[in-house]
Amino acid sequence: MFRPLSIFIGTRYTRAKRRNRFVSFISMTSMIGLALGVLAMIVVLSVMNGFQREMSSRILGMVPHATIVGVNPIDDWQPVAAAALKNPEVVAAVPFTEMEGMLSHKGSMQPIQISGIDPAQEGKVSIVAQHIVQGRLDALKPGEFGVVIGEITARRFRLNVGDKLTLIVPEISTAPGGITPRMQRLNVVGVFKVGAELDGSMALIHLADAAQMQHWQPNQVQSVRLAVKDLYAAPQVSGDIATGLGAKYKADDWTHTQGSLFSAMKMEKTMIGLLLLMIVAVAAFNIIATLIMVVNDKGADIAILRTIGATPRQIMAIFMVQGTVIGIVGTLIGGVLGVIAALNVSALVGWLERVSGQHIFSSDVYFVSNLPSELQRGDVVLICSAGFILSFLATVYPAWRAAKIEPAQALRYS
């Protein structure tokens, strides 16, 4: 089969090992370095994707995706929910009230965000029922002032189901200061644990109890909580719904409360990706060193090729082919091994824990008990493309030097 001269000689130089085993060894180390760099990038970014997925599912499974908030307390939330459900992006709509205050127990205090919920409908928009570790969510009864607290709060105050604590919320009054504290005794009926900071900053009470604490009617709520299909469409979806309902309603969404956290996670992934890309860049520099040594070693061959009619462009292409082959093979090997490792890293860590008897990710310390991994096709394509491009660019200077070699000068000292 016909092959161009540059490809034929370039691939032959890649395979040749007889004359200079040291150059061949350097070529192999360049290929291995590139493969390891690509492997590391794929595995690390997949693990970061896994952690981000876990954080998203847990935090955004607890906080509202979006809310339609009434300027005044909403007397009848069903029409608002019905209007929201007409939007095809909305999965569920339930009543919701939110307050901020302080929890107090035996002289200790901590700030808390209180969510007034309907326990019968909360499962449509929240994962809290799946993460109850003590008590029951349906133990929240109107008029009984029960509360479901997070595991961090329970541990900090040393509380269990059946214990009591005090909720302090600010109340606008005619007093000189304008605000007076309102205290309410709460009974712990449940403890949840999602493994995030929400375990220490969030608590749940019944909607009717939240309305009573706000001096509203029992059927009045602050807002309607929405669950949407696409989290990143929540601002647009909620904004459209609020606009359609009129000036008495406004929209809020998760980007206002949790957006900074996910922006920081995205930035962290980008920065770690750039740092790991330096490993691939170092391997590319090894390709440069390899080709320079090959050019010096093949000086006589280059001179002979020039004397029998090879053009400088063909000489340059020969060494670009050689370096590109090293880069392609190294990147492909690293890509395949990286995909295999990313798909099996969770099982591998679990095996290491069973063999060693040590928990690498203890559920008492971390919010996950295993190493999550999510392989994304876009990451693999981006990483492999970066490996290809860097390895190709690394061939340009050595190949250019080879093309500039004068035949007579090379043969004189060969």
Steps between C-alpha positions, in 0.01 A plus 500: 500500500635842404604728784650849472876516560466714814255259666702193400832629636345673804325184619815298426707732721241456777539121491878485446702399809827364370729799471419708807319325781523810719295705254244218486486497880438876508223457240340234716517715813342790310217273393454366854510852648233617258285194577532555876410867464186423301412217740535726804291777347214268406489330840529817709241694298263201510532485880436874523193455279385228739538723805322784320215264408469388863501857626244604240265211574521550877504877538264576211285210613444685827482867404232626258586496130280810472220672689214727403483741794198711578551866584242433772420161657327276244147412609442225244813337362327245272431743211864612510616138493260421215636793297855384566426141397385622158865565424644175354826549691327488841483154657321586826370797696430496877434762772803636681587754771849603604625680811833580659570488869713358780482164675571500872562205730654509848676829439638407156373675188539470125342670198249290309289516186151370570298351214126464544387197301205270442642155591250325273624687191866565583614181328403651162770769523750382766714200590479563875270202563769269357761633745314485831724320750280545808126540532264563207421793275125437524529553876471873424141573601325841487477665838754272669807709406716204409831555325730286287862611542826413327751251636763768565252706703393191694861410576592857596212528750507126589135462407294192423141444397274617783733775626392863502673819389407863449463683169555876509376701200499879455163672501427855390338698778430855615776479760781759482733253334240408239565125538433273794589132530220245491569167669337168426561167669555220248496125542755295301311237299770408248863535394624502139847457358585590140874537562530870415505828690121498491515249787599789725308791349154370412194377693146408400167576667138465389349770277220574745749550784707735282184699419409526867849625587462768228151594630340385175191294437565121513448464124731788404848431359793712394567339161457204269806280465580360155699200384624537141648257248804710411658668802679755285169604343349577843562880486333531160212265584415662834534849352255418220249353746520800736460741208192314385344516848538876528664759723386331822756225450875483455740218421796363690724203420796293622762714325441775756561273799736230372638651178831608655569146623453344159696779330788429739479127420507573128799731543678235710450241227635740237810587702582137584452412133749770399750380760471140380542624143853595603579127525401461135705809413809351669454182295476719189833662589645149524386446142693813400814368670451158339465640149801731540713198593354305208580785263860507624522122470352493149705785355667279239167343402351847455793605280466189282124555462567858397759398241261253336229762465306529828376854560534687831121471537522120472783487754296714737196277450705185582580619851158650555353158417737334748412736785130493417498119508655511848237750609204316348601162642570648846173696503293201384658269758442759774145563381404132499661433838348819641149403391542151650639645825227765526227240454649272766661739750208470745523121498880518532482725807238269653730201440792683662282577803401135534858377463655756735212509746519880501225737388648751259173693488334467838137613507572660839749740340398537135155549352554191283610153607655407164698672226249623242596517133310629199668462162393770255560459130578870459786479752653199323479669159647825637787326678592278205478796262735698726743205497487478120548873452789533746681197358457635146626847594799340671615361164517832316834636626706177474354428156584854389858451619522175302380677185773765540787248505742550208590166331868583444549619857329191645699253284831668580473421872314170475 
